[in-house]
């Protein structure tokens, strides 16, 4: 049977939520539901129920008839993903129970800090240096990342050959882990022998059920996008993560750390920038002035904003975006050099090859071969 997670916005106490959950349990069989557990954060006024049910309407009707606290949103989830993000799919151990019941009073937040790590240009590294050396560098990077995640109590949510998603309950632990990984990677990547291989790290925060139909979808999407524009010299930290860190530490986040701390306006701009880039990146008639207008800024404002966040001018940013798309096409064997050059918006294959070599340290023709 499917599993659903819902979100309730409530100005109540943990005991109130436990009593509402008890009422659910009393009638859940009538709706073929089974309440597995829930999370409640009194500070943020949010509760999240995990329910096994035939469909979302059954969950809604059960809540409505049990206590009238209809959820604001319901999404279908995988139990393994919930466990990876939140650390459990059953009730936690507790010393506080409702009177005359075996149901715990739960006051445990579902709020999480999300770390997104992107290992960039692995294909180039493997193609430009000795294969054994390349594998040694990549494995060393992954081993250290895993050690740091474990050291700071992170939970690995998802990973593939190029990306990792990690969940933390503590903003301090997430920031300390990110900064430690960044420091170690700087030393390790000196052995990459001039390859463009690098690692980008971003930190975002949020709740499991928001406007998207995916668990922590909003936070993961922003974290991924921050990684896309991140400078490899700095960890990208969202404004929300900064606020969480500062609430946990008297002195707050030091301005001396190698991190780019974003404002809410910066985050909104990055979302607009990437949305717009995705719509025009392969247009050979691309114009920076039009680009800026689509984002809603004048040419000069757009230039300053892109440069301050990415370290690149708008022209450099869009060229870099195209070159990364080209690298992906080469890696997935989607054409020859000339075809790929035109597909990513270059009018001249020779100019494309020149830019590609400058960016990645190798001619695209060598990678195609």
VEXKEDREN-731427 format. One line per 4 residues: number of its first residue (from 1); for each residue x, y, z of C-alpha. Coordinates in nm, 2 decimals, decimal comma, always signed. Example, Ala and Ser with C-alpha at 12.3 -4.5 7.8 and 13.67 -1.06 7.14 Angstrom:
<pts>
1) +1,23:-0,45:+0,78 ~ +1,37:-0,11:+0,71
</pts>
This chain:
<pts>
1) +0,00:+0,00:+0,00 ~ +0,13:+0,35:-0,07 ~ +0,27:+0,57:+0,20 ~ +0,19:+0,94:+0,23
5) +0,32:+1,23:+0,43 ~ +0,11:+1,53:+0,50 ~ +0,17:+1,87:+0,65 ~ -0,03:+2,05:+0,91
9) +0,03:+2,41:+1,01 ~ -0,07:+2,43:+1,38 ~ -0,04:+2,67:+1,66 ~ -0,07:+2,40:+1,93
13) +0,14:+2,20:+2,18 ~ +0,30:+1,86:+2,14 ~ +0,04:+1,71:+2,37 ~ -0,24:+1,85:+2,15
17) -0,08:+1,68:+1,84 ~ -0,05:+1,35:+2,03 ~ -0,41:+1,36:+2,12 ~ -0,51:+1,43:+1,76
21) -0,29:+1,14:+1,65 ~ -0,48:+0,92:+1,91 ~ -0,81:+1,01:+1,75 ~ -0,67:+0,91:+1,41
25) -0,57:+0,58:+1,55 ~ -0,92:+0,51:+1,68 ~ -1,09:+0,54:+1,34 ~ -0,81:+0,47:+1,10
29) -0,94:+0,13:+1,01 ~ -1,26:+0,28:+0,87 ~ -1,05:+0,45:+0,60 ~ -0,80:+0,16:+0,55
33) -0,52:+0,37:+0,69 ~ -0,24:+0,31:+0,93 ~ -0,06:+0,59:+1,10 ~ +0,30:+0,50:+1,11
37) +0,44:+0,80:+1,30 ~ +0,46:+1,18:+1,29 ~ +0,69:+1,48:+1,36 ~ +0,60:+1,80:+1,53
41) +0,79:+2,12:+1,57 ~ +0,62:+2,36:+1,81 ~ +0,86:+2,64:+1,73 ~ +0,77:+2,64:+1,36
45) +0,41:+2,53:+1,41 ~ +0,44:+2,23:+1,17 ~ +0,34:+1,87:+1,20 ~ +0,40:+1,59:+0,95
49) +0,21:+1,26:+0,96 ~ +0,34:+0,95:+0,79 ~ +0,04:+0,73:+0,69 ~ -0,01:+0,41:+0,50
53) -0,32:+0,45:+0,29 ~ -0,49:+0,35:-0,03 ~ -0,48:+0,71:-0,16 ~ -0,44:+1,07:-0,04
57) -0,82:+1,12:+0,00 ~ -0,84:+0,85:+0,26 ~ -0,57:+1,03:+0,47 ~ -0,76:+1,36:+0,44
61) -1,10:+1,20:+0,53 ~ -0,95:+1,02:+0,83 ~ -0,80:+1,34:+0,97 ~ -1,12:+1,53:+0,90
65) -1,35:+1,29:+1,08 ~ -1,10:+1,22:+1,36 ~ -1,04:+1,58:+1,47 ~ -1,10:+1,82:+1,18
69) -0,73:+1,91:+1,14 ~ -0,73:+1,87:+0,76 ~ -0,37:+1,87:+0,61 ~ -0,25:+2,16:+0,40
73) -0,07:+1,93:+0,16 ~ -0,03:+1,55:+0,11 ~ +0,24:+1,39:-0,10 ~ +0,32:+1,02:-0,17
77) +0,67:+0,92:-0,04 ~ +0,90:+0,62:-0,03 ~ +0,97:+0,49:+0,32 ~ +1,34:+0,44:+0,24
81) +1,37:+0,81:+0,14 ~ +1,18:+0,93:+0,45 ~ +1,42:+0,72:+0,66 ~ +1,72:+0,86:+0,49
85) +1,62:+1,22:+0,54 ~ +1,46:+1,20:+0,88 ~ +1,62:+0,89:+1,04 ~ +1,30:+0,69:+1,12
89) +0,97:+0,57:+0,99 ~ +0,83:+0,45:+1,32 ~ +0,77:+0,63:+1,66 ~ +1,09:+0,73:+1,84
93) +1,18:+0,61:+2,19 ~ +1,01:+0,83:+2,45 ~ +0,96:+0,87:+2,82 ~ +0,65:+1,09:+2,78
97) +0,32:+0,92:+2,69 ~ -0,04:+1,02:+2,67 ~ -0,24:+0,91:+2,98 ~ -0,40:+0,57:+2,95
101) -0,23:+0,50:+2,62 ~ +0,09:+0,36:+2,47 ~ +0,12:+0,65:+2,23 ~ +0,43:+0,88:+2,28
105) +0,41:+1,26:+2,29 ~ +0,64:+1,35:+2,01 ~ +0,81:+1,69:+1,98 ~ +1,07:+1,62:+1,72
109) +1,12:+1,85:+1,43 ~ +1,13:+1,74:+1,06 ~ +1,33:+2,04:+0,97 ~ +1,66:+1,95:+0,81
113) +1,98:+2,10:+0,67 ~ +2,05:+1,97:+0,32 ~ +2,40:+1,94:+0,19 ~ +2,45:+1,90:-0,19
117) +2,79:+1,79:-0,31 ~ +2,88:+1,79:-0,68 ~ +3,20:+1,61:-0,81 ~ +3,25:+1,80:-1,13
121) +3,43:+1,69:-1,45 ~ +3,52:+1,34:-1,34 ~ +3,50:+1,23:-1,70 ~ +3,77:+1,49:-1,79
125) +3,99:+1,38:-1,51 ~ +3,97:+1,01:-1,61 ~ +4,04:+1,11:-1,97 ~ +4,34:+1,34:-1,91
129) +4,56:+1,17:-1,65 ~ +4,66:+0,81:-1,57 ~ +4,35:+0,61:-1,50 ~ +4,48:+0,46:-1,18
133) +4,58:+0,81:-1,05 ~ +4,24:+0,94:-1,14 ~ +4,06:+0,66:-0,96 ~ +4,29:+0,72:-0,66
137) +4,20:+1,09:-0,64 ~ +3,82:+1,03:-0,68 ~ +3,82:+0,75:-0,42 ~ +4,02:+0,96:-0,18
141) +3,77:+1,24:-0,22 ~ +3,47:+1,02:-0,16 ~ +3,63:+0,85:+0,14 ~ +3,70:+1,18:+0,31
145) +3,35:+1,31:+0,23 ~ +3,21:+1,00:+0,39 ~ +3,43:+1,03:+0,70 ~ +3,33:+1,39:+0,75
149) +2,96:+1,32:+0,71 ~ +2,98:+1,04:+0,97 ~ +3,19:+1,27:+1,20 ~ +2,92:+1,54:+1,20
153) +2,62:+1,30:+1,22 ~ +2,50:+1,35:+0,87 ~ +2,27:+1,10:+0,69 ~ +2,34:+1,01:+0,33
157) +2,02:+1,04:+0,14 ~ +2,12:+0,98:-0,22 ~ +2,44:+0,95:-0,42 ~ +2,56:+0,86:-0,77
161) +2,90:+0,88:-0,94 ~ +2,88:+1,27:-0,94 ~ +2,65:+1,39:-0,67 ~ +2,57:+1,34:-0,30
165) +2,28:+1,46:-0,09 ~ +2,32:+1,46:+0,29 ~ +2,07:+1,54:+0,56 ~ +2,17:+1,71:+0,90
169) +1,96:+1,80:+1,20 ~ +2,22:+2,06:+1,31 ~ +2,31:+2,37:+1,12 ~ +2,64:+2,38:+1,30
173) +2,73:+2,02:+1,21 ~ +2,63:+2,08:+0,84 ~ +2,85:+2,40:+0,82 ~ +3,15:+2,24:+0,99
177) +3,13:+1,94:+0,77 ~ +3,11:+2,14:+0,45 ~ +3,40:+2,36:+0,55 ~ +3,61:+2,06:+0,65
181) +3,54:+1,89:+0,32 ~ +3,62:+2,20:+0,13 ~ +3,96:+2,24:+0,31 ~ +4,06:+1,88:+0,25
185) +3,95:+1,89:-0,12 ~ +4,18:+2,19:-0,19 ~ +4,48:+1,99:-0,08 ~ +4,36:+1,67:-0,25
189) +4,28:+1,84:-0,59 ~ +4,64:+1,97:-0,62 ~ +4,71:+1,62:-0,73 ~ +4,47:+1,65:-1,02
193) +4,76:+1,78:-1,23 ~ +4,58:+2,07:-1,39 ~ +4,25:+1,89:-1,46 ~ +3,93:+2,10:-1,42
197) +3,81:+1,83:-1,17 ~ +3,67:+2,00:-0,86 ~ +3,40:+1,98:-0,59 ~ +3,12:+2,22:-0,53
201) +2,92:+2,23:-0,20 ~ +2,60:+2,40:-0,10 ~ +2,38:+2,41:+0,21 ~ +2,01:+2,48:+0,22
205) +1,74:+2,41:+0,48 ~ +1,37:+2,34:+0,49 ~ +1,07:+2,11:+0,57 ~ +0,98:+1,78:+0,40
209) +0,65:+1,89:+0,25 ~ +0,61:+2,23:+0,09 ~ +0,48:+2,33:-0,25 ~ +0,65:+2,06:-0,45
213) +0,53:+1,69:-0,47 ~ +0,87:+1,56:-0,37 ~ +1,01:+1,51:-0,02 ~ +1,23:+1,81:+0,06
217) +1,19:+1,89:-0,31 ~ +1,22:+2,27:-0,26 ~ +1,53:+2,25:-0,05 ~ +1,71:+2,00:-0,27
221) +1,63:+2,19:-0,58 ~ +1,77:+2,51:-0,44 ~ +2,08:+2,33:-0,30 ~ +2,14:+2,18:-0,65
225) +2,11:+2,52:-0,81 ~ +2,35:+2,68:-0,57 ~ +2,60:+2,40:-0,65 ~ +2,56:+2,48:-1,02
229) +2,67:+2,85:-0,97 ~ +2,91:+2,79:-0,68 ~ +3,27:+2,90:-0,68 ~ +3,48:+2,60:-0,59
233) +3,68:+2,81:-0,35 ~ +3,37:+2,87:-0,13 ~ +3,08:+2,68:+0,02 ~ +2,74:+2,82:-0,08
237) +2,53:+2,88:+0,23 ~ +2,17:+2,98:+0,21 ~ +2,03:+3,26:+0,42 ~ +1,82:+3,01:+0,61
241) +2,12:+2,79:+0,70 ~ +2,30:+3,10:+0,82 ~ +2,01:+3,19:+1,05 ~ +2,00:+2,83:+1,19
245) +2,37:+2,84:+1,25 ~ +2,36:+3,18:+1,42 ~ +2,07:+3,06:+1,65 ~ +2,29:+2,76:+1,76
249) +2,61:+2,97:+1,82 ~ +2,65:+3,28:+2,03 ~ +2,91:+3,43:+1,80 ~ +2,73:+3,34:+1,48
253) +2,90:+3,25:+1,15 ~ +3,24:+3,42:+1,12 ~ +3,28:+3,65:+0,82 ~ +3,63:+3,49:+0,77
257) +3,50:+3,15:+0,67 ~ +3,55:+3,05:+0,30 ~ +3,18:+3,06:+0,23 ~ +2,94:+3,26:+0,02
261) +2,64:+3,35:+0,24 ~ +2,34:+3,44:+0,03 ~ +2,05:+3,67:+0,10 ~ +1,69:+3,57:+0,01
265) +1,72:+3,82:-0,28 ~ +2,03:+3,63:-0,40 ~ +1,85:+3,30:-0,39 ~ +1,55:+3,44:-0,58
269) +1,79:+3,58:-0,84 ~ +1,97:+3,24:-0,88 ~ +1,64:+3,07:-0,94 ~ +1,55:+3,33:-1,21
273) +1,89:+3,31:-1,36 ~ +1,89:+2,93:-1,40 ~ +1,53:+2,92:-1,52 ~ +1,62:+3,18:-1,79
277) +1,95:+3,02:-1,87 ~ +1,77:+2,68:-1,93 ~ +1,54:+2,85:-2,18 ~ +1,80:+3,04:-2,39
281) +2,14:+2,87:-2,34 ~ +2,15:+2,70:-2,69 ~ +2,03:+3,01:-2,88 ~ +2,32:+3,13:-3,10
285) +2,16:+3,48:-3,11 ~ +2,19:+3,51:-2,73 ~ +2,23:+3,87:-2,61 ~ +2,33:+3,97:-2,26
289) +2,10:+4,27:-2,27 ~ +1,80:+4,05:-2,34 ~ +1,92:+3,80:-2,09 ~ +1,92:+4,06:-1,82
293) +1,58:+4,19:-1,91 ~ +1,43:+3,84:-1,88 ~ +1,57:+3,82:-1,53 ~ +1,42:+4,16:-1,46
297) +1,74:+4,37:-1,43 ~ +1,92:+4,64:-1,63 ~ +2,23:+4,54:-1,81 ~ +2,46:+4,70:-1,55
301) +2,26:+4,55:-1,25 ~ +2,26:+4,21:-1,42 ~ +2,64:+4,22:-1,48 ~ +2,71:+4,31:-1,11
305) +2,47:+4,04:-0,98 ~ +2,60:+3,76:-1,19 ~ +2,96:+3,85:-1,12 ~ +2,92:+3,88:-0,75
309) +2,75:+3,54:-0,72 ~ +2,93:+3,33:-0,98 ~ +3,26:+3,51:-1,02 ~ +3,20:+3,53:-1,39
313) +3,06:+3,79:-1,63 ~ +2,73:+3,71:-1,79 ~ +2,90:+3,62:-2,12 ~ +3,15:+3,40:-1,93
317) +2,87:+3,24:-1,73 ~ +2,66:+3,15:-2,03 ~ +2,97:+3,02:-2,22 ~ +3,06:+2,80:-1,92
321) +2,71:+2,67:-1,90 ~ +2,72:+2,57:-2,27 ~ +3,06:+2,41:-2,23 ~ +2,93:+2,20:-1,94
325) +2,64:+2,09:-2,16 ~ +2,88:+2,01:-2,43 ~ +3,09:+1,80:-2,20 ~ +2,78:+1,60:-2,10
329) +2,70:+1,54:-2,47 ~ +3,05:+1,42:-2,53 ~ +3,04:+1,19:-2,23 ~ +2,71:+1,04:-2,35
333) +2,83:+1,01:-2,71 ~ +2,58:+1,25:-2,86 ~ +2,76:+1,35:-3,18 ~ +3,09:+1,47:-3,32
337) +3,26:+1,79:-3,22 ~ +3,10:+2,00:-3,49 ~ +2,75:+1,87:-3,41 ~ +2,80:+1,93:-3,04
341) +2,93:+2,28:-3,10 ~ +2,62:+2,38:-3,29 ~ +2,39:+2,20:-3,05 ~ +2,52:+2,41:-2,76
345) +2,49:+2,74:-2,94 ~ +2,84:+2,80:-3,09 ~ +2,85:+2,92:-3,45 ~ +3,21:+2,81:-3,50
349) +3,35:+2,46:-3,41 ~ +3,70:+2,59:-3,40 ~ +3,61:+2,86:-3,15 ~ +3,42:+2,60:-2,95
353) +3,72:+2,38:-2,94 ~ +3,94:+2,67:-2,82 ~ +3,70:+2,76:-2,54 ~ +3,66:+2,40:-2,44
357) +4,03:+2,34:-2,41 ~ +4,07:+2,66:-2,21 ~ +3,79:+2,55:-1,97 ~ +3,87:+2,18:-1,93
361) +4,24:+2,15:-2,03 ~ +4,18:+1,91:-2,32 ~ +4,05:+1,94:-2,67 ~ +3,70:+1,81:-2,72
365) +3,82:+1,59:-3,02 ~ +4,04:+1,40:-2,78 ~ +3,76:+1,33:-2,55 ~ +3,53:+1,22:-2,84
369) +3,80:+0,98:-2,94
</pts>
